């Protein structure tokens, strides 16, 4: 998703901005875009090979919880190290026999790669946006862009930024919650449920934001509903007219 946002903003950068290496950038930009997606594949590919053996991993995952539950039953003193290492709360017995997948036991590599990639992409995105605004203002100042074109571009970029920021709210919250849960070794099923629900709403929120923010989409949606409403009222009128004519003909004959 982050890579797609970078590519989207870069396309606007390529269309609007003027700079010295513009011709050279036009020649290599597709290779650069392909390179970004290759990097994403390469850093995700090791996730499969870092996946542990499932049976031993599940035993290690549930071991502390079982010991913790046995201690509760026996009313012995709890070991501080056991409480600290407890990864899950006491769960129903059917959870232990469920076909779960332990993706990772040591999250160091996964977390490091994701954070580094997000930081790099975020810095590149900010740099592109700043340069686009600066370059368009420079073109306007040098009378190489009309005020009307500049205003249209500014409105479009503002709508584009809003369209990208709103869906991020459905991802930032769950990401912070999961990261905090991992760092503090804290598990809460309610937080997990809300996080999963928020992430699944990302696509719907993105679509609704796009339809609301961009004026062309708003007008198209309004026109569609207007035509639908007009057709829905016209059909009963035609039926009423047909029935009225039929009654007149029946009384005439």
SULLIN-V153005 format. One record per residue. N is the residue number from 1. RES is the residue in one letter. PHI is phi in whole degrees, -180 to 180 (NA if undefined). OMEGA is omega in radians with two decimals (none if undefined). Layout:
# SULLIN-V153005
N & RES & PHI & OMEGA
N & RES & PHI & OMEGA
This chain:
# SULLIN-V153005
1 & X & NA & 3.13
2 & X & -61 & 3.11
3 & X & -64 & 3.11
4 & X & -63 & 3.10
5 & X & -66 & 3.10
6 & X & -60 & -3.13
7 & X & -65 & 3.13
8 & X & -64 & 3.14
9 & X & -68 & 3.12
10 & X & -64 & 3.11
11 & X & -63 & 3.08
12 & X & -69 & 3.07
13 & X & -60 & -3.12
14 & X & -69 & -3.09
15 & X & -78 & -2.95
16 & X & -93 & -2.93
17 & X & -76 & 3.04
18 & X & -122 & -3.14
19 & X & -153 & -3.00
20 & X & -64 & -3.09
21 & X & -90 & -3.07
22 & X & -62 & -3.12
23 & X & -66 & 3.13
24 & X & -66 & 3.13
25 & X & -65 & 3.10
26 & X & -63 & -3.13
27 & X & -79 & -3.02
28 & X & -108 & -3.02
29 & X & -63 & 3.11
30 & X & -67 & 3.07
31 & X & -66 & 3.11
32 & X & -65 & 3.11
33 & X & -65 & 3.10
34 & X & -62 & 3.12
35 & X & -63 & 3.10
36 & X & -61 & -3.14
37 & X & -69 & 3.08
38 & X & -65 & 3.11
39 & X & -60 & 3.13
40 & X & -60 & 3.14
41 & X & -64 & -3.07
42 & X & -69 & -3.12
43 & X & -83 & 3.07
44 & X & -88 & -3.08
45 & X & -56 & 3.12
46 & X & -64 & 3.13
47 & X & -56 & -3.13
48 & X & -66 & -3.06
49 & X & -81 & 3.06
50 & X & -90 & 3.11
51 & X & -69 & -3.06
52 & X & -76 & 3.00
53 & X & -62 & -2.91
54 & X & -67 & -3.06
55 & X & -64 & 3.08
56 & X & -62 & -3.13
57 & X & -66 & 3.11
58 & X & -67 & 3.09
59 & X & -64 & 3.11
60 & X & -67 & -3.12
61 & X & -66 & -3.06
62 & X & -93 & -3.03
63 & X & -62 & -3.10
64 & X & -64 & -3.13
65 & X & -67 & 3.12
66 & X & -65 & 3.10
67 & X & -65 & 3.13
68 & X & -63 & -3.14
69 & X & -68 & 3.10
70 & X & -65 & 3.10
71 & X & -66 & 3.10
72 & X & -63 & -3.13
73 & X & -68 & -3.09
74 & X & -82 & 3.10
75 & X & 62 & 3.03
76 & X & -82 & 3.06
77 & X & -68 & -3.12
78 & X & -79 & 3.08
79 & X & -81 & 3.13
80 & X & -58 & 3.13
81 & X & -67 & 3.11
82 & X & -69 & 3.11
83 & X & -64 & -3.14
84 & X & -68 & -3.08
85 & X & -89 & 3.14
86 & X & -65 & -3.06
87 & X & -93 & -3.10
88 & X & -132 & 3.03
89 & X & -75 & 3.09
90 & X & -69 & -3.04
91 & X & -110 & 3.05
92 & X & -60 & -3.05
93 & X & -63 & -3.10
94 & X & -69 & 3.10
95 & X & -66 & -3.09
96 & X & -69 & 3.13
97 & X & -101 & -3.11
98 & X & -73 & 3.13
99 & X & -79 & -3.12
100 & X & -89 & 3.10
101 & X & -118 & 3.04
102 & X & -88 & -3.05
103 & X & -72 & -3.08
104 & X & -159 & 3.02
105 & X & -105 & 3.06
106 & X & -111 & -3.00
107 & X & -92 & -3.04
108 & X & -59 & -3.10
109 & X & -64 & -3.08
110 & X & -61 & -3.10
111 & X & -67 & -3.13
112 & X & -64 & -3.12
113 & X & -64 & -3.11
114 & X & -65 & -3.12
115 & X & -65 & 3.14
116 & X & -61 & -3.11
117 & X & -66 & 3.12
118 & X & -66 & 3.13
119 & X & -64 & 3.14
120 & X & -63 & -3.13
121 & X & -66 & -3.14
122 & X & -65 & 3.10
123 & X & -64 & 3.09
124 & X & -64 & 3.12
125 & X & -65 & 3.12
126 & X & -63 & 3.14
127 & X & -64 & 3.12
128 & X & -64 & -3.13
129 & X & -64 & 3.13
130 & X & -62 & -3.12
131 & X & -68 & 3.12
132 & X & -62 & -3.14
133 & X & -64 & -3.14
134 & X & -67 & -3.10
135 & X & -69 & 3.12
136 & X & -67 & 3.08
137 & X & -65 & 3.11
138 & X & -67 & 3.10
139 & X & -63 & 3.11
140 & X & -66 & -3.13
141 & X & -65 & -3.14
142 & X & -88 & 3.11
143 & X & 61 & 3.06
144 & X & -102 & 3.07
145 & X & -145 & -3.12
146 & X & -74 & 3.11
147 & X & -59 & 3.13
148 & X & -65 & 3.10
149 & X & -64 & 3.12
150 & X & -62 & -3.14
151 & X & -67 & 3.10
152 & X & -62 & 3.12
153 & X & -62 & -3.13
154 & X & -65 & 3.13
155 & X & -64 & -3.13
156 & X & -64 & -3.13
157 & X & -66 & 3.10
158 & X & -63 & 3.10
159 & X & -65 & 3.14
160 & X & -66 & 3.12
161 & X & -64 & 3.11
162 & X & -62 & 3.13
163 & X & -62 & -3.13
164 & X & -82 & -3.06
165 & X & -76 & -3.07
166 & X & -59 & 3.13
167 & X & -64 & 3.13
168 & X & -63 & 3.12
169 & X & -64 & 3.11
170 & X & -78 & 3.14
171 & X & -108 & -3.09
172 & X & -66 & -3.14
173 & X & -58 & 3.09
174 & X & -60 & 3.14
175 & X & -64 & 3.11
176 & X & -65 & 3.14
177 & X & -64 & -3.14
178 & X & -67 & -3.14
179 & X & -63 & 3.10
180 & X & -64 & 3.11
181 & X & -63 & 3.14
182 & X & -70 & -3.08
183 & X & -68 & -3.08
184 & X & -89 & -3.13
185 & X & 58 & -3.10
186 & X & -114 & -3.11
187 & X & -121 & 3.09
188 & X & -142 & -3.06
189 & X & -65 & 3.11
190 & X & -64 & 3.10
191 & X & -64 & 3.11
192 & X & -63 & -3.14
193 & X & -63 & 3.13
194 & X & -65 & 3.14
195 & X & -65 & 3.13
196 & X & -64 & 3.11
197 & X & -63 & -3.14
198 & X & -64 & -3.14
199 & X & -67 & -3.13
200 & X & -68 & 3.10
201 & X & -83 & -3.06
202 & X & -60 & -3.12
203 & X & -62 & 3.13
204 & X & -65 & 3.14
205 & X & -64 & 3.11
206 & X & -62 & -3.13
207 & X & -65 & -3.14
208 & X & -63 & 3.12
209 & X & -63 & 3.13
210 & X & -64 & -3.12
211 & X & -69 & -3.09
212 & X & -83 & -2.99
213 & X & -73 & -3.06
214 & X & -84 & -3.07
215 & X & -63 & -3.12
216 & X & -62 & 3.11
217 & X & -68 & 3.11
218 & X & -60 & -3.14
219 & X & -65 & 3.13
220 & X & -65 & 3.12
221 & X & -66 & 3.11
222 & X & -62 & 3.13
223 & X & -64 & 3.13
224 & X & -64 & 3.13
225 & X & -69 & 3.12
226 & X & -66 & 3.11
227 & X & -65 & 3.13
228 & X & -63 & 3.12
229 & X & -66 & 3.14
230 & X & -65 & 3.13
231 & X & -67 & -3.12
232 & X & -68 & 3.09
233 & X & -84 & -3.12
234 & X & -73 & -3.09
235 & X & -63 & 3.07
236 & X & -60 & 3.12
237 & X & -64 & 3.12
238 & X & -66 & 3.11
239 & X & -65 & 3.11
240 & X & -62 & 3.14
241 & X & -66 & 3.13
242 & X & -64 & 3.13
243 & X & -65 & 3.13
244 & X & -65 & 3.11
245 & X & -64 & -3.14
246 & X & -64 & 3.13
247 & X & -67 & 3.12
248 & X & -63 & 3.14
249 & X & -65 & -3.12
250 & X & -69 & 3.12
251 & X & -73 & -3.14
252 & X & -69 & -3.12
253 & X & -87 & none
